[in-house]
Amino acid sequence: MNLSLEVIVQQLLNGISLGGLYSLLAIGYTMVYGILRLINFAHGDVFMIGAYTAFFLVGVFHLPWWISAPLTALLTALVGVTIDRAAYRPLREEPRISALITAVGVSFFIENLGLVVVGGRPRGMPVPPAFAGSYALGPFRVPGVTVWVPVLTLLLVGALLVLVYRTRAGMAMRALSRDIEATRLMGVDVDRVISYTFALGSALAAAGGIMWSFQFPQVNPLMGIYPGWKAFTAAVVGGIGNVVGAMIGGFVIGIVEIMTVGLMPHLSGYRDAFVFALLVFFLLVRPTGILGEPMKEKV
Amino acid sequence: MNRKIASLLLAGSLLVAATAVAGAAEPIRIGLNLEMTGGVAAYGQQGYEGIQVLQQMMKLEALGRPVEFVLVDNKSDRVESANAAQRLIQRDRVVAIIGPMISGSMLAAGPIAEQARVPIIGPSTTNPLTTQGRSFVFRACFIDPFQGQIAARFAYDNLGVRRAALLVDVAQDYAVGLANFFAREFTRLGGQVVATQYLKTGDQDFSAQLTAIRAANPELLYMPNYYAEIALAAVQARRLGLDVPILAGDGADAPELVQIGGAAVEGLMHTGFYHVQAFSNPLAQQYVETFRRVTGKEPNAFGALAADSVLIVLDAIRRAGSTDPEAIAAAMQQTRDLEVTTGTVTIQNGDAIKPVVIRKLVNGQWEYLATVNP
């Protein structure tokens, strides 16, 4: 095999490229978990809805991207809020496991609804020129998406941190994450804050969906499944509930995945298995993830 | 009084006669085990479209009985394909099954039909293993050793390539088979396979594999996979600066290749089953005209081969003079020079003897390069 320094550096760049996309998805996962203690397994499917929304706005209705992107975020946020209203809110007082099982059900429902509504065949995503090509840095190639995704991710994480730590809504979210009942007693409209959380998480999924379909220019109803699982893994590896951790976890997963293929080409078919093995490893050795704090028992 | 009874009797006998006629014209049920959703939904949907066009083109009947199709979606999945075959045979009591379209699924569905002694025919299942040692499993297309050999010769002789790299879908028996037959012939001719990398159906990121391939400095990228993976890999290859020509197999043949691949698949060449210019018999021309009129699109290989599969089954029923599945299978084995929508077909040990067509994508359109006869 040909393992020059050049190849290794390019593989690292490939890993960062893929990892950036996982990061973007993982922060949405981790945010909903951080506030509601709910693993929203439908997050990957919301991501798919985001990608399709952008596909229809741009590819079918021919709206320019500067309208389509915010509109996609908005529409996907509405979808997220609707999912919460329809599937999770009725179970708010039930044990957490009910919401988790429902999330799996919602995920299957969206995937199959997608198959019925848009059909099983993938469609090509129209990619704007800034994202379609790649930049040459000496002997290395960096896809356009890779330049923008980390910038976008950092901006979004920054905005999220400001929102969570500097605004009243953020304070309500943090309070909710501690104790829903106590927060409700303090006069906070809990359902509204939760809707707000789902709207934000889903808008993040939409951003991830758009970027993903720029990097891999196609959309199909099942496209959210694997990225969803990988992002969940990234969120756990980074420390679920921790936004910065999710970002780091995403890059770790991306690099591990690419290096698996790069170093052991005959095992490329098992790349997902390596990623999920990493998930198992973390759950065994450090269940709170890279940046997670040890869990405190609530009194 | 008498007249009333007589008319009642007459009405009664008419009713009996009508039922008798209906009984005689009881439809022949043929199962369709197709990829309507999932990874290769384009093939199943195109196949189904081809059969519908054939229905518009001619009255589908045999032994004076109309044909009724029972469609089951196998979701491009092996297990679902096996279940679909089971269901069509046991519940729907079909006399023959058409599909699945892809080899991996046929390897799962074929043994079930074989055991139940009901003929099953894959319109585009090119992997040789699907029919090996079986007398109820058929195909309407050529086999991969032939296709791989032609691809290798085309690369070596016509393109003048000496260093080839392979990117192979390990989850598909079709892709693995084709890659092996290509590599064998290409090295026998004196060429060198400088890199072999693997992917799995459904993967989207191939940057690691393509980086390794670029480092091996090939003159050609051979990707005998299905269209979704080919398109995504082509896009990423170009982004990584891997600008060598791409050669693929019949799996490249779907509108999605161009839709997803865009400029990256421009110039891509592939070995396949079909081009509207390749076959000139009257039935082929009639099919092309009907297809254009009914769908407003250009005909494709998978629709044509699915239509051919129907024609092969109906021809066998007529020659057998029976709708007994065993008799149909025996007659299918004897298919000789049958006129179909892709020229003429002869069946040998379950395999169709057919020419390979080579095409190239120029300005988003398939250009016809050559037909290679077996």
Boltz contact constraints between the chains, C-beta under 6 A:
constraints:
  - contact:
      token1: [A, 2]
      token2: [B, 215]
      max_distance: 6.0
  - contact:
      token1: [A, 2]
      token2: [B, 216]
      max_distance: 6.0
  - contact:
      token1: [A, 7]
      token2: [B, 215]
      max_distance: 6.0
  - contact:
      token1: [A, 10]
      token2: [B, 211]
      max_distance: 6.0
  - contact:
      token1: [A, 11]
      token2: [B, 208]
      max_distance: 6.0
  - contact:
      token1: [A, 11]
      token2: [B, 211]
      max_distance: 6.0
  - contact:
      token1: [A, 14]
      token2: [B, 207]
      max_distance: 6.0
  - contact:
      token1: [A, 14]
      token2: [B, 208]
      max_distance: 6.0
  - contact:
      token1: [A, 18]
      token2: [B, 205]
      max_distance: 6.0
  - contact:
      token1: [A, 115]
      token2: [B, 37]
      max_distance: 6.0
  - contact:
      token1: [A, 120]
      token2: [B, 37]
      max_distance: 6.0
  - contact:
      token1: [A, 120]
      token2: [B, 38]
      max_distance: 6.0
  - contact:
      token1: [A, 120]
      token2: [B, 41]
      max_distance: 6.0
  - contact:
      token1: [A, 121]
      token2: [B, 41]
      max_distance: 6.0
  - contact:
      token1: [A, 121]
      token2: [B, 42]
      max_distance: 6.0
  - contact:
      token1: [A, 122]
      token2: [B, 228]
      max_distance: 6.0
  - contact:
      token1: [A, 122]
      token2: [B, 256]
      max_distance: 6.0
  - contact:
      token1: [A, 124]
      token2: [B, 259]
      max_distance: 6.0
  - contact:
      token1: [A, 124]
      token2: [B, 260]
      max_distance: 6.0
  - contact:
      token1: [A, 134]
      token2: [B, 239]
      max_distance: 6.0
  - contact:
      token1: [A, 141]
      token2: [B, 240]
      max_distance: 6.0
  - contact:
      token1: [A, 141]
      token2: [B, 241]
      max_distance: 6.0
  - contact:
      token1: [A, 143]
      token2: [B, 239]
      max_distance: 6.0
  - contact:
      token1: [A, 216]
      token2: [B, 204]
      max_distance: 6.0
  - contact:
      token1: [A, 216]
      token2: [B, 232]
      max_distance: 6.0
  - contact:
      token1: [A, 217]
      token2: [B, 260]
      max_distance: 6.0
  - contact:
      token1: [A, 218]
      token2: [B, 260]
      max_distance: 6.0
  - contact:
      token1: [A, 258]
      token2: [B, 208]
      max_distance: 6.0
  - contact:
      token1: [A, 261]
      token2: [B, 208]
      max_distance: 6.0
  - contact:
      token1: [A, 262]
      token2: [B, 208]
      max_distance: 6.0
  - contact:
      token1: [A, 265]
      token2: [B, 197]
      max_distance: 6.0
  - contact:
      token1: [A, 268]
      token2: [B, 198]
      max_distance: 6.0
  - contact:
      token1: [A, 269]
      token2: [B, 170]
      max_distance: 6.0
  - contact:
      token1: [A, 269]
      token2: [B, 198]
      max_distance: 6.0
  - contact:
      token1: [A, 269]
      token2: [B, 200]
      max_distance: 6.0
